Each structure stands twice: as C-alpha cells, then as structure tokens.
Amino acid sequence: MPEPALLEQKKSLRRTVRAAAADFYPRHGAASSREIFTRLISLPEYQACRTLFCFVGTGHEADTFLLLRHALQHGRRVA
C-alpha cells in the first residue's frame, strides 16, 4: 500500500491537471480540435483507410465530430 503522503501528492497532482484542462478547453479546445482534424486528414494512412475507428470526444476531450463527418462523407466506414 502506498504511503499516505504519496497518495495525497497524487490526488493533488490530479486536481492540478484537471483544473488546467478545464481552463484550457474553453480557450483553446475548438482551435486544437480543428488542428487535430486538419493534421489527421492529411496523413497518408487516413487517406488510404477504408474503415476508421474513432472515439467520440466528450467533455474536455478533442471534438472528433469533424473527423467522423469527413470520414462518412468520403465513403469510409466508421467504428
């Protein structure tokens, strides 16, 4: 069992990371999601794929809606 001090440090670090993510997303999340989309669709692996496995972003995760829509509009299967 980890020491209580180590457990508290981990809890504190998690709170810090969550707070930073919550602060980041409203200011930069949409731009970051668009940049991720642009980079992904330019990859040769994406351009050659026929099936795309992708998560649906929620909360403070990247918004994958543009990627999913693009894949479907270009005849790819999406899982």
N, C-alpha and C positions, 0 to 999 in steps of 0.2 A: 504494500500500500504506500503510495507517495506521501511525502511529508506534508503536513498542513500548510506550511509556508509555500511550498511548490504549488499546491492546489490553488492557493489564493493568488499567486502570481499568474497562473494560467487563466483564472477567472478574470483577473484584471486586464490581461492582455486581450482576451476575447471581447471584453467590453470596449476596449480602446479600438480594436479593429472594427467592431460593429458600428461604433459611433463614426469612425472615419468613412466607412462605406455609406452610411446613411447620409452623411454630409456631402459625399462625392456625387452620388447618383443624381440628385435634383439639379446640380450644376453642370455635370459633365456626362451623365448617363446616355442621353439621346445622341450626343455627338460621338461618344465612344461606340455605341451600338451601330451607328451608320458607318463608322470607320471599320469596325469588325466585318460588317456586311460587305463593304467595298473590297476589303482585302480577301475575304473568303471567295467571292465570286470571280476574282481574278486568278485564283490558283488553278493550275492545270489539272490537279486532282478533282477539283469541283467541276470544272468544265467538262471533264471526261466521265464523271459519275452518272449513273442512271438511277441510282437509289441513294437517298440522303437520309441518314439517321441524325436527328437533331432534337434537342430538348426544347421545351417552350419556356422561355425566360419568365421568371416571376419576381416580384419584389424588387430587389436591388441587383438582380442578375441582368446580363445583356438581353436586350429585346431582340428576339430572333424572328419576329413576325416578317420583316422584310425578306430575310433569307428563305423562310418557309414559303412565302408567296412567290418569290422569284423561282424557286425550285419547281413548284407546281405549275406555274405559267410556262415553264420551259420543258414540260413533259416528264419531269423526274418523279419517281415515287418517293414519298416522304414517310419515314417511320419515326 
